[in-house]
Amino acid sequence: MKRAAAVAALLLLSAMPIAAARLPKSVVPSHYTLSIEPDLASETFSGFEKIDVDVKAPVDSITMHAVDMELKDVTVTAGGKELPATVSVDAPNQFVTLKLAETLPAGPAAIHARFSAKLSKQLRGLYLSKTAKRKYAVTQFEATDARRAFPSFDEPAFKATFDITLIVDAGDTAISNAPVVSDTPGPGGKHAVRFATTQKMSTYLVAMLVGDFRCIEGAADGTPIRVCSTGGMENLGRFALSAAEACVKFYNDYFGIKYPFAKLDLISIPDFEAGAMENAGAVTFRETALLIDDKTASIERKKGVAGTVSHEIAHMWFGDLVTMAWWDDIWLNEGFASFMTRKPIQAWHPEWRVDLDAVGGTIGSLGLDAQRSTRAIRTHADSPEEINQLFDGIAYGKTAAVLRMIEAWLGPDVFRDGIRTYLKKYSWSNAAAEDFWRTMAESSKRPVDAVMKSFVDQPGAPLLLVSESCAGGERRVTIAQQRLTVAGQKTQASWTLPLCPRGEACRILSQPSETIALKGCDAPLFLSRAGAGYFVADYSADERKNLRAHLRDLTAAERLSLRGNEWLLMRNLRQDVGEYLALVRAMPRPEERPLVNAIADSLQFLDLRLSNDANRNAWAAFVRQSMRGYTPLTWEAPAGETAEQAIARAEVLWTLGEVARDAEVIAGANRIAAQYMKDPASVDAVVADRALALAAIHGDAAMYEQVLQHLSTETTPELRARYRGLLTEFRDPKLIARTIEYIFSDKTRTQDLPRMIGGMMFNPAARDAVWAAVKEHWSDIVAKVPTAIGGVAGSAAAFCDPASKKDVEAFFTAHPPKGGERGLRRALESIDTCIAFREAQQKSFDAALAP
């Protein structure tokens, strides 16, 4: 092959906003041959690629994506002819255009290029990760960062196969999407690791990892499974391996399609911004999301690891096998993975009651969706900044809640059969929202398309205004639909809504107001059977009293749903807080862990907003009475206590210590914390988490030093994370100052910076000080974690006063949070809502506490 003269272009992103632009469809990739050589010592990489493409119509230029790299020796071959390419850069759109001297005919062609760049330090693209011992080269490409590792057609619809070779230092391991097919020694102590050809996939699912990774092995239904980590921590992956084996087996059966890739690797990375990433066949994780020690791990951490593993493996079907056509349908990936997450865990560990956690997830999503600043599930996005903001609670939580409602309406078998049909129909290709709901409607012979379109394309959640009358043994219920918002705002809207009342057949509501007939008048009216409905119902005062009098007639899921329903009405100023507190008083005891925790969380929320010096004693008495009877009030585990009961007991004790300021509980927490720091295995980690936090809240400099000592010496990710989190709990001003200094020093890893800032923002004693530090260090935050700006800006939601809101607005007017605009809007609305809530509910709160 004739070698063309070097054509180089340094691709530098400017600070100007990314324009709304997509690649033309005139040239479509089919196969990438990639060879990449990281140089960990110099923190750079270089590579060569050949991209086989199909030219749909004659062109004299080809446009691709590439960012922050140097290109040279760029040529295009077609019909036996090699054409040199001149490279021009469109930095705002992250494009490069290869200009050819001749027109390229329609048909097959190949792009050849050499490239080089620095290993990123922003936890995206092909980036540098470090431990105290060494460096690693790892990848994070979702959503639009494969273009930072190799020139590519970096949009999800441009699926292709990949042949990847990684040239790495002697002794290092290389991992990618497919199994290794050869490992060949090379010059300079290097060796070339070549991987098998991948299945057809989008660029954002490519994975490349280089370092001293060590793995443990397992399998499920013939699929080899490994859990890998940096050297010395591989045995901390045993639990995750068991979870992965259980999940693969479950999904193989549920989807009716065997795991679609040749192998499954789960790899923990020392520096990783997200929780995990579903690269096809090579899923990457933050260490704390994958690695735990059975001797010291809490049951909550085990649930967390199992949930993350389950979510990512679900993506192998929803996202990797079938991929959304464009990012506005990211819910087809994330929402389905979130919906599916609990199913294999429920089968594997039914005693964990993740079925009830799903009800809590619906309540949480409804609360988020009640904001004016919410968005539709399907929201238009073009630029990388716009796309990154779509990975939020709407894409994940709301979608999962809506799917759960549709499953309850159709029935689990009919719903599953529709999913199987959809996955088979679109395997190895791309799909849009209409493809999904059209397939589900055809499979189920129900109007799934009308329901889904109603919930996917319309922002907000339904508020049902309910009134009823009874005559001749028939109950007539009139239901008017509005959008759930804070009372007093314009809320006219309606949905095509599956309604499944308790004890009744399901039906569809499609009008702004309609009347339905239900059987009998004696049983309390409850419109969300099993708590599956994605709506809030505003019942009459009489019906609300009737429900409180018959709480034991409801299932645990329905009681959890009712509590959430009443909480959301009160939070949105449609019901007095006194009504909610009456429901709290009436709840049966004992109760399932999710409901106990939900009540405890709500009391903590009210404590921060409505308790004050005048009502504190009465409030503490109310909290003590409200928490009594759910669990034994002891830090020591009673005989025969289950894991779920232990979590509930720990949450009750935390609430009594933090909210009721119970001196005896706090003293017990100090004792348990001291015992745990001497011997972690001697205390249940669930209990230890709450005891340590209470001890830190009341802790002095001596305890602070103990926490720092443990943080520097603990070897497992979970224990380090536990002690790191404790630093944000201290209330002493001098210790708060030390934590802020720690956060913005080189002692805090980039991946942990946003979470520690958030923890301090929600510490009422630290909020003002850490916000001042955020403003001071803003340029460093933007440089280190540009994709986490939304979360940092969103932490301003912790404020609840006009002066702070004005300050937040002024700062972000001067320093626009590029990529965090939606998070900022939510935060500002949350501040407004908090101020209005305090003004509207204080009188009712005080009256409810009066003797």
C-alpha positions, 0 to 999 in steps of 0.5 A, a space after each residue: 500500500 502506498 503510504 500517503 504524506 503525513 496529514 496532521 491535525 491537533 484536535 482541541 475542544 474550544 470552550 464554546 457551546 457544542 452545536 446541535 449537530 449529528 453525523 451524516 448518514 452518507 458513510 456508515 461503518 461496519 467494522 473497526 480494526 483497532 490497535 492501541 498502545 498506552 504508555 503509562 509512564 508518559 501518560 499518553 497513548 497511540 494507535 492505528 485504526 482501519 474502519 471498514 465503511 459502506 459509502 451510501 452515495 458518492 462523497 468527496 469527504 467523510 465526517 467523523 468524531 474525534 476530540 483532543 488527539 493528533 491524527 496523521 497518515 490518514 487515507 481512504 481506500 476504495 476499489 483498490 485505490 488509496 486516497 490521501 485525506 486532508 483533515 479539518 477540525 470542527 471543534 465545537 461539534 467534536 467533528 473531523 472531516 476527511 477531505 478527499 481529492 477525488 470523489 469516493 464512489 458508492 460501495 465499500 471503502 476503508 479509512 486508515 489513520 494513526 492517532 495519539 493523545 494524552 491519557 485523560 485525567 477527567 475519568 472519561 475517554 481512555 483515561 488514567 487511573 492510579 493507585 498508590 502503587 501504579 498507573 492504569 489505562 481504562 475507559 469510560 465512553 458513555 455517552 459521547 467519549 469513545 471519540 476521545 480514544 479513537 476517531 469514530 462514528 460515535 453515535 449509537 445507531 452506527 453499530 459495527 464489529 470490532 477487532 481490538 489489539 492492546 499493546 501493553 507492558 510486560 506483566 500487565 493484563 489487558 481486558 476488552 469486550 471479547 475473549 483473548 485469541 492471542 498474546 504475542 511478545 513484542 519489542 521493548 518488553 511489550 506484548 500484543 494482546 489480540 481479542 476476538 471479533 466482537 458482536 455488532 455494537 455501538 462505540 460507547 460500549 467498547 472497553 479497554 483496560 490495562 494494568 495488573 488486573 487479577 480475576 476470579 472465575 465462575 460460569 452460568 449456563 455455559 457463559 464464563 464469568 470473571 470478577 477482576 480487580 487490581 492485584 490483591 483484591 480479587 477475593 473481595 469479588 466472591 459475592 459479586 461473582 455469585 450475584 452475577 451467576 444468579 442474574 445471568 441464569 435468571 435473565 437467560 430464562 426471563 428473556 428467552 435469549 441466552 446471554 448474548 456475548 462470549 464472556 462476561 467480565 466485571 472489572 473494578 477500577 480505582 478511579 471511576 465516576 459512575 457506579 458502573 458501566 455496561 460495556 458489552 462483555 466487560 462491565 466496569 465498576 467503581 470499587 465500592 460497587 463491586 468489591 466487599 468483604 463478607 466478614 465486614 460488609 453490611 447486608 445493605 452493601 450486599 444488596 447494593 452490590 447485587 443491585 448494581 451487578 443485576 442492573 448492568 447485566 440486564 443491560 446486556 439485553 437492554 442497551 447492548 443487544 438492542 440499543 436505542 437509536 438516539 440518546 433521547 430514548 436512553 430510557 429504553 436502556 436505563 429505565 428497563 435495566 432499573 425495572 429489571 434489577 430487582 427481579 433476579 434478586 427477588 428470586 435469589 434472596 426473597 427475604 430481602 424484600 426488594 419487591 417492597 423497595 420497588 414501591 418506595 422507588 415509585 414514591 421517590 420518582 413521583 416526588 421528583 416528577 412533581 417538580 416544575 423543572 422535571 422533564 419528559 422521559 423522552 427529551 430532545 438532546 443533541 450536544 454531549 452536555 445535553 445528552 449527559 443530563 438525560 442520565 437522571 432520576 427520570 430516565 432510571 426511576 420514573 421509567 422503571 415505575 411506569 413499567 412496573 405499573 404496566 406490568 401490573 396492568 397486563 400481568 407478568 406473563 403477558 408483559 414478559 412475552 412482549 419483552 421477549 418479542 421486542 428483544 428478538 425482533 430488534 436483536 443486534 440493531 437499534 430501536 426507538 420508543 415507538 418500536 417498543 410500545 408498538 411491539 408490546 401493543 401487538 403482543 399483548 393486544 392491549 393499548 400499551 402504545 397509548 399508555 406509554 406515549 402518554 407517560 413517555 412524551 408528557 412531563 410530570 405525574 398524574 394527580 387524581 382528585 377522587 370523590 365518591 358516592 354510594 347507592 344500592 351497594 354500588 360505589 360511584 367514584 369520580 376521578 379528575 386528573 391534574 398534574 401533580 405540583 405544589 398546590 396553587 400552580 397551574 396543573 391541568 393535564 391528563 394521561 391514558 392511565 391504567 387504574 387497578 383499584 384494590 379488589 377490582 379489575 383494571 381499567 383505563 382512564 383516558 379523560 380529564 374527568 370520568 366516573 367509574 363503578 366499583 363493587 360495594 361501599 364497605 371496604 376502604 377505597 384504595 386505587 393502587 393495588 399492590 402500590 403499582 400505580 404511577 399516580 397520587 390520589 387525593 382522597 376525601 377526608 372521610 375516605 382518608 380516615 377510613 383508610 387509617 382505620 383499616 390499615 391492617 386490611 391493606 398489604 404491606 406494599 399498599 400501606 407503603 404506597 399509602 404512606 407515600 401517597 399521603 407524604 407527597 400530598 403533604 409535601 406539595 401543600 395539598 394536605 396539612 402535615 397534621 394529617 400525615 402525622 396522624 397516619 404515622 401514629 396509626 401505622 401498625 407495629 411491627 412493620 416491614 423494613 421498607 415502611 419503617 425506613 420510609 417513616 423514619 426518613 420522613 421524620 428526619 425531613 420534617 425535623 430539618 424543616 419544621 423543628 425549632 427551639 419552641 417545639 423541640 421537646 414536643 417533637 422529640 416526644 412525638 418521634 419517640 412515640 412514633 418509633 416505639 413498637 417497630 423494633 426492640 430499642 437496643 444496640 445489641 441484636 436480639 436473638 433470632 433477628 433477621 437481616 431485615 429486622 436489623 436494618 429496621 432496628 438500626 434505622 429506628 435507633 438512628 432516628 431516635 438519636 438524630 431527630 429525638 436527640 435521645 441521650 441514652 441512644 447516643 451513648 449507646 452509639 458511642 459505645 458501639 462505634 468505639 467497639 467497631 473501630 477496634 474490631 469491625 467483625 464484632 458489630 453488625 455493619 448495618 448497626 455500625 453505620 448508624 452508630 458511627 454516624 451518630 458518634 461523628 455528629 457528636 464527635 470531638 477531635 479525638 474521634 476525628 483523628 481515629 477516623 482519619 487513621 482508619 481511612 489511611 490504613 483500611 484496605 477494603 473499598 467498603 471500609 475506606 468508603 465508610 470512614 470517608 463518609 464519616 468525615 462529612 458528619 462532624 458538626 464541630 466548626 474546626 473539624 468541618 474546616 478540616 474536612 473541607 481542606 481534606 476534600 479539596 486536597 490531593 487526599 481526595 480522589 477525583 471520583 469521590 469529590 462530588 459525593 463528599 461535597 454533597 454530604 457536606 452540603 446536607 450537613 446543616 452545620 457545614 453547609 455554609 462553609 462548604 458552599 463557600 469552598 465550592 465557590 472558591 474551588 469551582 474552576 478546579 471542580 469543573 476541570 476535574 469532574 466536568 461530567 459531574 457538574 450537575 450533581 455538584 450544582 444540584 447539591 445547592 438544593 440543601 438550602 432553604 432560605 431566600 438569601 442563600 437562593 439569591 447567592 446561588 443564583 448570583 454565583 451560577 449566573 457568573 459561572 454557568 454550570 455547563 452540563 449542569 443546567 437541569 441540576 441547577 434548575 431542580 436545586 433552585 426549585 427545591 429551595 423555593 419549595 422548602 421555603 414555601 413548605 416551611 411557611 405553609 406547614 409550620 402552624 399545622 405541625 405545631 398544632 399536631 404536637 400540642 398535648 
